Amino acid sequence: LNIDLTFQDFASELQSLPGKYSPPSGELLLAWTTDGTKTPLGCVAVRLLQTDSAIHDQAISQTQSVSQGRPRKCCEMKRLYVTPEARGTGLGRALADAVIQKAKELGYAEMRLDTLPFMAGAVHLYRRLGFVDIPPYYETPLEGTVFLSLDLT
């Protein structure tokens, strides 16, 4: 991506997989070839969205409905990635559809994500899936980060 993402601490995340994407509140989905080599083609994950951030709390309260006095159960889509050779095949859409379905099965009422504006294909995909712009739900050093939400009910 040619940007500094060290604040996301990918090394620790990789060492602890499936970590925060573990059931019962998360899932890590992988796609690979069916030609016998099982070459990885893509991945996506879902996790419970938890943070101590006041920004997150404000964003949640601005978009969240309350059911029987309880806040909506909110998750986050993370790590949607398709290898260059598999791009343009519909795999990104298939992975996104699969993780949205998994989030519904896990009982989530809302899915959030963040992306960068120069990732136009991803932004377009998310909007086609019904995601809408929301206020930031965490602080990020990356200017222009796009924050999106999808109602899963």
N, C-alpha and C positions, 0 to 999 in steps of 0.2 A: 504493500500500500504506500510505501515511501513516507510514512509518518511514524512518529514515536508513540508506541503503544505500551511502553514499559510500565505505565501506571496500572495496566490491567493484569500484570504478573502472570503471563501465560505459562512460564516455567513451573510455577507452583501448581497451577491448574492442571497441567499435563501430568505432573507427578502424582496427583491425588485422584485422577480419573477413576470412576465416574464422579466422585466427590459431590459437589452441590447439584449435580444432575442425576443423582441416585434416586430410585424409587424410595418411598412412595410419593414424594413431592416433585420428582423430576424424571427426566428420561434423556438419553443420548441416542440419537438415531444415526445409523451409518448406511451409506449406499456403496455398492461395489459391483464390479462386472460379474456377469453370469457365465463367463466363458471358461470357468474352471480355475482361473488365476486369482479370482477374488481381489482384483486390483481396486483399491479405494477410489471412489469417484466424488464423494461428498459427505457432508455431515450437517447436523443441526441438533440443537439441544433446547430443553425447556427446564426451568427451575422456578421454585417459589421466589417471588420478589420480596426480599426483606432488606431493609436498610434503616439506619438511625437518622438519616438525613431529613432535615426540616423541609428541604426542597421536595423530597419524595412525598412527605406527608401532605404538603400543600398541593402537589399535583394530583395525588390520590383523592383528596377531598374535593377538588374541582371537577373530577370526572366520574366519581364513584357514586353509584346508587347504594342504598342500604336496604337489605332484605331482612325483615323481622328483627331490626335493630342491630344486625351484624354487617360489617363491611364486606364488600365483595372480595372473594379470594382471587388474588392477582398473581400472574406469573410473568416470566420474561423469556422471550425467544433469544437464544444466544448461538453464536458460532455457525450461522448458516454459511456454508462454504461448498463450492463446486469446483473441481479441478478444471484447469483451462481446457483440457481436451473434452470435457463433458458439458461445457457451457453451450447454450443454444439448443440443448436437447430436450428441455422441459424438466430436467432433473431438479433445478432450483425450486420450481413451482411444486413439483411432487414432494420434495422434502418439506417445504413450507406447509403444504396441505396436510401432510402426515403429522407434523408437530402440532399444528392447530387441533387436529382431531385428537391427538394424544392429550393435549391440555384439557380439552372438553371431558375426555374420559377420566382425567385426574380430578375433575370437579372445579376447575378454574372458571371464573366468570369473565375475566379480562386478561388479555395478553398485551404486554408492552415490549417495545424494542427500541434500540437506537441504531442509527446508521449515519453515514457521512454523505453530504449532498453530492459529492463528486461520484458516488456510487449510484449513478442514475438508473441503471438496470434494476438494482435492488430496491430503490425508492419506488420505481414504477411498479414492480412486482407487489410490494407491500400495499400500495394504494389500490391496485387491482383486486387484492384480496380483501379489501375493506378497511384497512388500517387508516386512521385519521390522525392528524397532527395534534399533539398535546404539549403542555408546558414541560420543561425538563423535570425529570424525576430523580436526578442525581447530578452532582457537580462533575463537570468534565473539563479538562484543559483543552479539549479540541473544539475550537471555535466553529460554529455553524452546525454542530451535531443536530440531527433531525430526530425528534422523539415522536413515536407513534404508538397508537393503542387500537386494539380490536376487541369489540364486545363479543364474548363467546356464548352469550345466552340466547 
